């Protein structure tokens, strides 16, 4: 999936700036609709982040869903 590759590259760039976690969260929020049906474990493996990010993946997808229900785009 192209979005996963794009996020992986974005995270690699962010790591150099020490912004990897913030960028991870923002990318998930921005792309939640495309990512919501992906397996969190597989996604994290594919973008080369630690297993602990699986929890963050789930949280950000839930936040995006909540924001959408509240009327945010």
Secondary structure, DSSP 8 states (H G I E B T S, - for coil): -HHHHHHHHHHHHHHHTT-HHHHHHHHHHHTHHHHTTS-HHHHHHHTT--TTHHHHHHHHHHHHHHHHHTT--
